[in-house]
Amino acid sequence: MVVVGIAAKIYEAMGIQSWLPNIISNSESMSKTIHDHTMDRGYISTSPVESSIVDENYISWLKEHPSAISSFQRIINTSKGKQIVVFLDYDGTLSPIVCDPNRAFMSDQMRAAVREVSKHFPTAIISGRSREKVYNFVKLNDVYYSGSHGMDTMGPAPKNKSYDHHDNVDRYHYKTIDEEGNEFITFQPAKDFLPAIEKMLIELRERTKNIKGVVIEDNRFCLSVHYRHVKDEEYETLEEQVESVLVNYPDQFHMTRGKKVMEIRPSIEWNKGHALEYLLHNLGFDNSRNLLPIYIGDDRTDEDAFKVLRERGDGFPIVVASKPRDTMAFHSLHDPSEVLSFLIRLGRWGFDNNADFVLT
């Protein structure tokens, strides 16, 4: 079977040949999974030949972005004498991409894996969702959270004198004490935009109320317009309505695009890469040479964090992708199930090496 042969090449390139017997015995199921996954990502394969070409391209791409699972030992060897810090995206990384954004639940196994990793290494989740929504999905207290693409970050109290390298930003910080008495600093650099965002949310809902399938998600510091269920013939109308709202805020907001989503975001110089730097700074690692940051994400917005790690020259950006794409990541994982495998392995290594981290 062509699909099985291509799959064998893919997994061989990823360094996990031992899984091939199971793949072959479940070839029909795997074929359906590949079809569903590519359809969901917006790629439509119309023939076995096209599918073969796409998979061959993926195999070639994997040579440039090898599997983080097959490269795990090399990553760990690099960490000798260094502090590992883990950063994770949520949708498409810790949970699968689903039709209903409110049902993007992570599995119990994934939650357990993240919990184990956070016991041994500082761990943060940086998402386009609101910080509160991500927390409600993850429900782990020993993890730092950064929502709205980094514009709402809850991090540790800084281990140095200042909150941030930037001037005149103290008014965007406030202290939080959790139930266990731990002190956190919440940083919201887009706080001044909240009144306008609330106004835009009302206007967006009114303008799109007659477009079936649209879902407008309030992520507090940004607004996400999901159109996965919108008919193709109505997409242009939806786009026009979103842009008509933005016209009234030409210098304050801009639109970015993700997987079946348009997002309205404040026009400030702040993204997931800045959130990563902010958390490292507060953890006291910004000037440390004994550091190994690992960032795993699947979205275009994660590229900002990948870029930071490349420029720092001390980390491992890992992209979650099932098909070739332009990325600044060094390594790759195919889907959330492989993210789970990687995190389980990382947590186990931390346990075996007594790399316990205490949230302070």
N, C-alpha and C positions, 0 to 999 in steps of 0.2 A: 504493500500500500504506500502511495507516494507520501502521504502525510506522516506516516510512521518513519519513513526513511529520512525525511527532512527533520522530524523531531529528534531522531537519533543524532543527526549532525549538530543540531542546536545544543542538545544536552552534552554532547561530547565536547563542544567548544566551551561550554560552561564548566566543564570539569566534574560532571556528576554522572558518569557512565553507569554507575551502580544502580541508577534508577531505571535504566532502559527496559529491563524485563517487565516491570509494572506498567510502563508506558505502552509497550507493545500489546500487552494483554488487555489494555483498556483503550485501544486505539479509537474505537467509535466514539466513546465518551470524550476523549481528548479532542477529536476532530470537531465535535460540536462546541466544546469550550473555546477552541481557537476561533471558530466562526463568530460566536457570540461576543468574544472579547474584541475582535477587530471591528465588528459592527459598532460596538459601544464606543470605540475610540474614534469613530468617524471614518474609518477606512473600509471600503467595500471591495472584497475580492470577488470577481465575477467568474473565475475559472481556476481549475487546478494549476494551470501553467502560471497564472498571475500569483497564486498563493505560493507556488514554489519559488518564484522570483523574490517575493517579499521575504520569505523565510531565508533564502540564500543571502539576501542583503542583511538580514538580522544576524546571521552567522558571521558575516564579514564585519559587521558593526561590533559584535562581541569581542573580536580580536583587539579592537581599539578601546573597548570598555568592558574588560573581563569581569566575570561573575565575582561578586564580593564573597560568595560562599567558597568557591574554589581558591580565592586569593586570601582566605581568612587567616591562614597561618602567617603569610607574609605581612599582613596588616598588624597582626599581634606582635610579630618580631620587631616591627618598626616602633611599637609602643614601649619597648623595654626601657625602664627608667623614666617613663613619661606618664602623665595623668590623662587618661581617656575621658573625654567629655562627649556625650551623645546628644544629638539634635535630631528630631523626628518631625516630619510633616504628618498630617492626620489622614485626610481623604486620599484614597488611592495608595496609601502607604501602610497605615495601621488598620485601615478599613477598606473594603472594596468600594469602587465607584458604583453607586446605586442610583436608580431612577428617582427616588424620593430622598432629597438631601436630609430630611428629618429622620431617616431610618438608616443612616450610615453607621451602624453599630459595629464596634470592634468585638471580636470573639473573646470568650473567656480565656482561651489559650494565649491570645495576643496580649491581653491585659496582664496575665501572669508573667509573660516574658518581659514586658516593659517594667513590671514591678521588680523582677529579679535583676534586670539591668540597672535600675535606679538604686538598688541596694549597694552596688559596687562602683557606680560611676555617676557623676552629676548628669542628670537627664532633663531635657527640655523638649516640649512639643510646641512647634511654631506653625500656626495654621492661618488660613484666610478666614476661618470662622471666628465668631466672637469668643473671647476667652472663656466666658461662662459656659457656652455651648460645648466647647472642647472638653472642659472639665467635667461636664455632665455626661459626656460620652466615655471619658477615660476613667474618671472616679478614682484617681490615685493621688494621695496627698504628698508623696515623696518625689514629686515631679514639678518642674517649673513650667509655666504656661505663658505663651505669647500668642494673642489672637489678633484678628484684623490685619494680617500680614505684618505683624510685629508692632502695630500701633497701640497695642494694649498688652504690655509685658509685666508679668509678676515674677520678680526675681529675688534673689537673696539680698539682704542688707549688704551694702558694699563693704569690702574689706580694706578700703582705702579711704582717704579723707573726703573726696568729692563723689557726687552721684554720677556724674558724667563728664566727658571731656568737653562738651559744648557749653558755651556761656549762656546764662539767663534761661536755664531750663528747669530750675528747681521747682517752679510752680507746677510743673507737670508730674512731679513725684508726690506720692504720699505713702505713709507707712501703714502696714496691715499686720495685725497679730492674729495668728490662727488659734484654734482651740487648744493646741498643745503649747502655746506660748512662743512659737517661732515667729521671728520678725521678718517680714518681707517688704520689699519696695515695689510699688506699682508705678509704672512709667507710661504716660499717655500723651505722646507728643502731638497728637491730633485733637486734643481735648477741646480746643477753641472751635472746632468744626461741628461739634455735636448738634447745636441748634439748627444749622443748615441741613445736616443729614436727616434729622427728624422731619423737617419740612419736605425734603425731597422724597422721603419714604411715602408720605401721604400723597404727594403728587404722582409718584410712580404707580402706586396702587390704583389711583383713580384713572390714569391714562391707559393702563393695561388691563382693566377689569373685564373687557370684552374679548380679550385674546385668550382662547382656551389653552390650557396646559402650562401657562407661565407661572413660575413660582418666584416670588420676591422674598429674599431672605435678609432679615435685618441682622447684620453682623456688627452692629453698634458703630464702629468707626468706618465701615464700608458697607455698601449695599450690593447684594449679589442677585442678578436676574437670571434665573435658570430657565433654559428653553428646551430641555431634552424632550418634553412632551408637546412642544409647539409644532404645528404643521408647517411644512416647508414653505407653503404659499403665504403663511402669516409671519414668517420670520422677519421679512423686510419691514413690515409694519411695526413689529415690536422694536426693531433696531431704531426706526425713526422716532418712536415714542420715547425711548431711552435717551436718544441724542437731543430731543426737544427739551427734556428736563435739564440736561447739561448746559444747554445754551445760556441759561440764566446764571450760570456759575462758571464762566470761562476761565477764570484765573484760580478758582478755589478747588475745582475737582476735575478729574479726567477719567476716562474709561479704559480698562484693560480687559483682556479676554483670556478665558481658561477653557476647560473641557465642558462644552455646552453651557457656558455661563458668560455673561457680561457683568463686569464689576465696576461700580462707581467708587472711586477712592480719592481722598484728599490729596491735593497736589503739594505734598511736602516730600523732602528728601529723606524718606524713611521706608525701609522694606525689610524682608526677612534677613538679609545680610546684616543690616544695622542691628536688628534684634539679636542676632548671633553675637555680634561684637559687644553689644550692651551687656548681655548675660556673662560673657567671658570676663568683661571688665569688672562686673560686680562680684564675680567669683574670685577675682584677684589673679586671673590668668592672662590678662591682655598683654603683658610684657614678658610672659614666661616662655622660655625656650623648651621647657620640659612638659610640653602639652601635645596631645593628639586628639583634635576634634574630629568627630565622625558625624556627617550630616546625611540623612536618608530622606529623599523626597521625590515626587513624581511630576510636579507641576512646573509650569514656566516660571512661576514666582519663586520657586526654589533655586532657580539659576542664580539669583542674586546672592544667595548663601554659598552656592558652589563657587562663585567668582571670588568671594571673600577668602575661602579656604585656599583657592589656587594662589591668590596674591600673598596670603600668609606663608604658604609653602610648608605648612606643618600638619595638614589634615587630609582626610579622605572623604571627598564628596561622592555620594553613591546615588545614582538615579534609578528609579523604579520605572522600567519601560519594557513593553512587550514587542516593540517594533523600533526600527532605527529612528533616531532623532538627533538633532543638533543639541549638544549639551557640553557643559564645562565640567561634568563629573568625570572622575577617573575610573570608577567601577560601576557595575550595574546589578540590579536584581530584577527578576522577570515580573513579579507581582507581589501582593501582600503575603502570600503564602511563603515566598522566599524571604521576605522581610522577617517573618516569624522565625524561620529556620536560622537566619543570621543572628537575630536577637537571642534566641535560645542558646546558640553556641557562644555568643558573647557573654551572656549571663553565667553560663556554666564555667567559662574560663575565669571570670571574675571570682566566682565562688572557689574554684580550685586554687586560685592564687591569693586568696584572702584580701582581695582588693575592695574592702568595705568602705563605703562612702556614707557619711552621716550628714543629713540635711541640717545646715546651720544658718 
